[in-house]
Amino acid sequence: MNVQQRGWAVTGLLLGGASILLGGTVLAVIQGAQIIGMGVQVLLAWLSYVPIFAEPNPRQIPTHDFFWPLLALLGGVAAFFLGWVVIIRGASLAWPTRFDRSQQNAS
């Protein structure tokens, strides 16, 4: 791999890793907020049945499907970590090996 190909590979890995990292972060934050919001709705509805917090007309407990938001949250977290892996791979490819002072044939 010549220098120009290596430069394009490094640039692609760094930009790709940054975009995956950003997308995973946004997805995880949005889905996390949605899951928290659904949990708060269920908690407030449940608290309306507790005698100390009783309301004249208790709320109906909402039925939320937590599977897809939770799956999207896990996907966002996985994309976050994958973004870091790709960025680290790009940075390691960009590191100048000619300055490596480790012993190659140490026996």
C-alpha positions as CSV (number, residue, x, y, z in Angstrom):
1,M,0.0,0.0,0.0
2,N,1.6,3.3,-1.1
3,V,1.4,6.5,0.9
4,Q,-1.6,7.9,-1.0
5,Q,-3.6,4.8,-0.6
6,R,-2.8,4.7,3.1
7,G,-3.8,8.3,3.5
8,W,-7.2,7.7,1.8
9,A,-7.7,4.6,4.0
10,V,-6.8,6.5,7.2
11,T,-9.1,9.4,6.2
12,G,-12.0,7.0,5.4
13,L,-11.6,5.1,8.7
14,L,-11.4,8.3,10.8
15,L,-14.4,9.9,9.1
16,G,-16.4,6.7,9.0
17,G,-15.6,6.0,12.7
18,A,-16.6,9.6,13.6
19,S,-19.9,9.3,11.8
20,I,-20.7,5.9,13.3
21,L,-19.8,7.3,16.7
22,L,-22.0,10.3,16.3
23,G,-24.9,8.3,14.9
24,G,-24.7,5.8,17.7
25,T,-24.5,8.5,20.3
26,V,-27.6,10.3,18.9
27,L,-29.5,7.0,18.6
28,A,-28.7,6.0,22.1
29,V,-29.6,9.3,23.6
30,I,-32.9,9.5,21.8
31,Q,-33.9,6.0,22.6
32,G,-32.8,6.3,26.2
33,A,-34.9,9.5,26.7
34,Q,-37.9,7.6,25.1
35,I,-37.5,4.7,27.5
36,I,-37.2,7.0,30.5
37,G,-40.3,8.9,29.3
38,M,-42.3,5.7,28.9
39,G,-41.1,4.5,32.4
40,V,-42.2,7.8,34.0
41,Q,-45.6,7.6,32.4
42,V,-46.1,4.1,33.8
43,L,-44.8,5.1,37.2
44,L,-47.1,8.1,37.4
45,A,-50.1,6.1,36.4
46,W,-49.2,3.4,38.9
47,L,-48.8,6.1,41.6
48,S,-52.3,7.4,40.9
49,Y,-53.6,4.1,42.5
50,V,-51.5,4.4,45.6
51,P,-53.8,5.7,48.4
52,I,-51.4,8.5,49.6
53,F,-51.2,9.9,46.0
54,A,-54.7,8.8,45.0
55,E,-56.5,10.9,42.4
56,P,-60.3,11.1,42.0
57,N,-60.0,9.3,38.7
58,P,-57.0,7.1,38.6
59,R,-55.1,7.0,35.3
60,Q,-55.2,4.1,33.0
61,I,-51.8,2.3,33.1
62,P,-50.3,2.6,29.6
63,T,-49.1,-0.4,27.8
64,H,-45.8,0.4,26.2
65,D,-43.7,-2.0,24.0
66,F,-40.2,-1.6,25.4
67,F,-38.7,-4.2,23.0
68,W,-38.0,-2.0,20.0
69,P,-36.8,1.1,21.8
70,L,-34.5,-1.1,24.0
71,L,-33.2,-2.9,20.9
72,A,-32.5,0.5,19.3
73,L,-30.8,1.7,22.5
74,L,-28.5,-1.4,22.4
75,G,-27.8,-0.8,18.7
76,G,-26.8,2.8,19.5
77,V,-24.5,1.7,22.2
78,A,-23.0,-0.9,20.0
79,A,-22.5,1.7,17.2
80,F,-20.9,4.0,19.7
81,F,-18.3,1.4,20.6
82,L,-17.9,0.3,17.0
83,G,-17.1,3.9,16.1
84,W,-14.3,4.0,18.6
85,V,-12.9,0.8,17.3
86,V,-12.9,2.1,13.7
87,I,-11.3,5.4,14.8
88,I,-8.6,3.6,16.8
89,R,-7.9,1.3,13.8
90,G,-7.6,4.4,11.6
91,A,-5.3,6.1,14.0
92,S,-3.1,3.0,14.3
93,L,-2.9,2.8,10.5
94,A,-1.8,6.4,10.4
95,W,0.9,6.0,13.1
96,P,4.3,6.3,11.5
97,T,5.9,2.9,11.8
98,R,9.3,4.2,10.7
99,F,9.6,5.7,14.2
100,D,8.9,2.3,15.9
101,R,11.9,1.6,18.0
102,S,10.8,-1.8,19.2
103,Q,13.1,-4.8,18.6
104,Q,11.7,-6.6,15.6
105,N,14.0,-9.7,15.8
106,A,14.7,-9.9,19.5
107,S,15.7,-13.4,20.4
